[in-house]
Amino acid sequence: MANPLVDDRLVDLVLWEVVEAERLTALERFRDHSRETFELYVAACRRVAREVLFPSYRELDEAGARLVEGRVVLHPKMRELYAQLRELGVISATRPEAMGGAALPVTIATMAHVYLQAGNLAPAAMCGLTTGAAHLVEAFGDEALRETFARPMYDGRWAGTMALTEPQAGSSLADLTTRATPAGDGTYRIDGAKIFISGGDQDVTENVVHLTLARIDGAPAGTRGISLFAVPRLRPEGGALVDNDVEVSGLIHKIGWRALPSLALAYGSRGDCRGWLVGEPHRGLAQMFQMMNEARLMIGVQGAATASVAYHESLAYARERTQGRALGEADPASPPVPLIAHADVRRMLLRQKAIVDGSLCLAAVTARFADEAAHGDARAQLLLDLLTPVTKSFPAERGYEANTLALQIHGGYGYSSEYLPEAWLRDQKLNSIHEGTTGIQGLDLLGRKAVAKGGAALFAFSAAVREDLEKSALDVRGVRAALDRIGALTAALGARGLAGDLEGMLAHSADYLEACSILVIAWMHVKLTNATPADIPFASGLRQSARYWLATEVPRVEHLAALCEANERSYLDMRDDWFG
């Protein structure tokens, strides 16, 4: 049986029962849609992912990208795949009709695009980056900028990137040094360097627009002095596109995500790189957070998708591959049994399933809050803010664990390039690094989101979880205890921060993030089981997945909370010279 990439039954359950996506048609932006139009888009993405994207994955991964005379050359099939996604309307799916989009909810696009990312992440991610870049120009640029840059990106003729990171600064955006000097004609001369720019050059679209952070001459130091610019590879001039002095200074040789190039770029080597200011001066970082948060959610979906496709591959292998005999079988002449008959293989499969089920449900729930927040729902905005770092980091971190289990189930064959799990394992690792490492997500969750507005988001979260726990037929006493523990812990850590002890508050933010993630995924499993009353194998599988998570993971919340509360100091007190 061919790899389904993602379980359709799970996606349908999440969309129509858990997040009740059909009810989104009551919102102003989606009033012209119906469940039928939603289902048509999901079905189209399923078909393209399975029939077009997935069959090309291995070939693109093996070929990677090449740097030829200063330009990046992709596998020839990339043009064909991108064209299919462009025709499908992936880039502008969630954008309004006035911008050439289909005005679909983020919820629908998220669950449709999980198939695309599971099928072949490179063309799907290229589209997602372009959507985010165009949305920045749409949201903060004037009409002229929207027509010049956003429209050709939404149309797919041009691609887009986010250009934040610099070689000397890494994730510390306060230290970026790229300069923007007024040119006197409404544009700015851009001078500087960026690195790790995904899709920063390619031969698939006619142009690439870099949404770039830079400092206008004389701007304040730190993050307050950062502005946002649209910097195209080719600039419009006199009715034509001319070279804009954006050069590829290096191709990053990644272990995964090979078909989507990651580049080092040099702006203004010849003094002739032009950028167009997007929005207000010195507001660039605040504006860029729109794209950064969208990208964080996209990475969470990517983590879930990569875990899902590998899970289904290992499940099929475990059912087909025979090896050894059942416990208690003494007859050496008896036939070997499928791998899935062995208890430890079922353990690994169930752990993968619990991670995938929870991650996919979380992606949809967070997307639903994003749709409601866009319509002015304050509670949804609080929950979106709180869940974003979890939605980005959990599918990445635990998705990597799930991918290692998929490889383990394949045994010696898994540890070879002839089988796909090793490729997905390489791909998955990047998800915990880009768009903010897991450590940064922990600092964001505890240092900003959980304690903001007097803990309003955590109160909203607690109320939502308790509502679902009341409906559950599972033994959820441990989840209730974990919820209470996280609430008390957050109050205690927040009090330390208010007293000026930031180290005491944040030193264990990674443990805090993990504890919260375990609780959030337990909530997702409760939601899934609440929505599946039928006594069929699919529903039984979901309930067993939930029982596994509640029994093996939820008890860890207490241990992690104790580490945070005690401010365990083993690594805090570790000195540089003690490392060796």
Secondary structure as the mmCIF struct_conf table of DSSP 4:
data_model
#
loop_
_struct_conf.conf_type_id
_struct_conf.id
_struct_conf.beg_label_comp_id
_struct_conf.beg_label_asym_id
_struct_conf.beg_label_seq_id
_struct_conf.end_label_comp_id
_struct_conf.end_label_asym_id
_struct_conf.end_label_seq_id
BEND BEND1 LEU A 5 VAL A 6
HELX_RH_AL_P HELX_RH_AL_P1 ASP A 8 LEU A 13
HELX_RH_PI_P HELX_RH_PI_P1 VAL A 14 VAL A 18
BEND BEND2 VAL A 19 VAL A 19
HELX_RH_3T_P HELX_RH_3T_P1 ALA A 21 ALA A 26
BEND BEND3 LEU A 27 LEU A 27
HELX_RH_3T_P HELX_RH_3T_P2 GLU A 28 PHE A 30
TURN_TY1_P TURN_TY1_P1 ARG A 31 ASP A 32
HELX_RH_AL_P HELX_RH_AL_P2 ARG A 35 VAL A 48
HELX_RH_PI_P HELX_RH_PI_P2 ALA A 49 LEU A 53
HELX_RH_3T_P HELX_RH_3T_P3 PHE A 54 SER A 56
HELX_RH_AL_P HELX_RH_AL_P3 TYR A 57 ALA A 63
STRN STRN1 ARG A 66 VAL A 68
TURN_TY1_P TURN_TY1_P2 GLU A 69 GLY A 70
STRN STRN2 ARG A 71 VAL A 73
HELX_RH_AL_P HELX_RH_AL_P4 PRO A 76 LEU A 88
TURN_TY1_P TURN_TY1_P3 GLY A 89 GLY A 89
TURN_TY1_P TURN_TY1_P4 ILE A 91 THR A 94
BEND BEND4 ARG A 95 ARG A 95
HELX_RH_3T_P HELX_RH_3T_P4 GLU A 97 MET A 99
TURN_TY1_P TURN_TY1_P5 GLY A 100 GLY A 100
HELX_RH_AL_P HELX_RH_AL_P5 VAL A 106 GLY A 119
HELX_RH_AL_P HELX_RH_AL_P6 LEU A 121 PHE A 140
BEND BEND5 GLY A 141 GLY A 141
HELX_RH_AL_P HELX_RH_AL_P7 GLU A 143 LEU A 145
HELX_RH_PI_P HELX_RH_PI_P3 ARG A 146 ALA A 150
HELX_RH_AL_P HELX_RH_AL_P8 ARG A 151 ASP A 155
TURN_TY1_P TURN_TY1_P6 GLY A 156 GLY A 156
BEND BEND6 ARG A 157 ARG A 157
STRN STRN3 TRP A 158 ALA A 163
STRN STRN4 GLU A 166 GLU A 166
TURN_TY1_P TURN_TY1_P7 PRO A 167 ALA A 169
STRN STRN5 GLY A 170 GLY A 170
TURN_TY1_P TURN_TY1_P8 SER A 171 SER A 171
HELX_RH_3T_P HELX_RH_3T_P5 LEU A 173 ASP A 175
STRN STRN6 ARG A 179 PRO A 182
BEND BEND7 GLY A 184 GLY A 186
STRN STRN7 TYR A 188 SER A 198
TURN_TY1_P TURN_TY1_P9 GLY A 199 GLY A 199
BEND BEND8 GLY A 200 ASP A 201
BEND BEND9 ASP A 203 GLU A 206
STRN STRN8 ASN A 207 ILE A 216
TURN_TY1_P TURN_TY1_P10 ASP A 217 GLY A 218
HELX_LH_PP_P HELX_LH_PP_P1 ALA A 219 PRO A 220
BEND BEND10 ALA A 221 ALA A 221
HELX_RH_3T_P HELX_RH_3T_P6 GLY A 222 GLY A 225
STRN STRN9 SER A 227 PRO A 232
BEND BEND11 ARG A 233 ARG A 233
STRN STRN10 LEU A 234 GLU A 237
TURN_TY1_P TURN_TY1_P11 GLY A 238 GLY A 239
STRN STRN11 ALA A 240 ASP A 243
BEND BEND12 ASP A 245 ASP A 245
STRN STRN12 VAL A 246 LEU A 251
BEND BEND13 ILE A 255 GLY A 256
TURN_TY1_P TURN_TY1_P12 ARG A 258 ALA A 259
BEND BEND14 LEU A 260 LEU A 260
STRN STRN13 SER A 262 TYR A 267
TURN_TY1_P TURN_TY1_P13 SER A 269 ARG A 270
BEND BEND15 GLY A 271 GLY A 271
STRN STRN14 ARG A 274 LEU A 277
BEND BEND16 GLY A 279 GLU A 280
TURN_TY1_P TURN_TY1_P14 PRO A 281 HIS A 282
HELX_RH_AL_P HELX_RH_AL_P9 GLY A 284 GLU A 320
STRN STRN15 THR A 322 THR A 322
BEND BEND17 GLY A 324 GLY A 324
TURN_TY1_P TURN_TY1_P15 LEU A 327 GLY A 328
TURN_TY1_P TURN_TY1_P16 PRO A 332 ALA A 333
BEND BEND18 SER A 334 SER A 334
HELX_LH_PP_P HELX_LH_PP_P2 PRO A 335 PRO A 336
STRN STRN16 PRO A 338 PRO A 338
HELX_RH_3T_P HELX_RH_3T_P7 LEU A 339 ALA A 341
BEND BEND19 HIS A 342 HIS A 342
HELX_RH_AL_P HELX_RH_AL_P10 ALA A 343 ALA A 374
TURN_TY1_P TURN_TY1_P17 HIS A 375 GLY A 376
HELX_RH_AL_P HELX_RH_AL_P11 ALA A 378 HIS A 410
HELX_RH_3T_P HELX_RH_3T_P8 GLY A 411 TYR A 413
TURN_TY1_P TURN_TY1_P18 GLY A 414 TYR A 415
BEND BEND20 SER A 416 SER A 416
TURN_TY1_P TURN_TY1_P19 SER A 417 GLU A 418
BEND BEND21 TYR A 419 TYR A 419
TURN_TY1_P TURN_TY1_P20 LEU A 420 LEU A 420
HELX_RH_AL_P HELX_RH_AL_P12 PRO A 421 LEU A 430
TURN_TY1_P TURN_TY1_P21 ASN A 431 GLU A 435
BEND BEND22 GLY A 436 GLY A 436
HELX_RH_AL_P HELX_RH_AL_P13 THR A 438 ASP A 444
HELX_RH_PI_P HELX_RH_PI_P4 LEU A 445 LYS A 449
TURN_TY1_P TURN_TY1_P22 ALA A 450 VAL A 451
HELX_RH_3T_P HELX_RH_3T_P9 ALA A 452 GLY A 455
HELX_RH_AL_P HELX_RH_AL_P14 ALA A 456 GLU A 470
TURN_TY1_P TURN_TY1_P23 LYS A 471 LYS A 471
BEND BEND23 LEU A 474 LEU A 474
HELX_RH_AL_P HELX_RH_AL_P15 ARG A 477 LEU A 498
TURN_TY1_P TURN_TY1_P24 ALA A 499 GLY A 500
HELX_RH_AL_P HELX_RH_AL_P16 LEU A 502 LEU A 506
TURN_TY1_P TURN_TY1_P25 ALA A 507 HIS A 508
HELX_RH_AL_P HELX_RH_AL_P17 SER A 509 ASN A 530
TURN_TY1_P TURN_TY1_P26 ALA A 531 ALA A 531
BEND BEND24 ALA A 534 ALA A 534
BEND BEND25 ILE A 536 ILE A 536
HELX_RH_AL_P HELX_RH_AL_P18 PRO A 537 THR A 552
TURN_TY1_P TURN_TY1_P27 GLU A 553 PRO A 555
HELX_RH_AL_P HELX_RH_AL_P19 ARG A 556 ALA A 566
TURN_TY1_P TURN_TY1_P28 ASN A 567 ASN A 567
TURN_TY1_P TURN_TY1_P29 SER A 570 LEU A 572
BEND BEND26 ASP A 573 ASP A 573
HELX_RH_3T_P HELX_RH_3T_P10 ASP A 576 PHE A 579
#
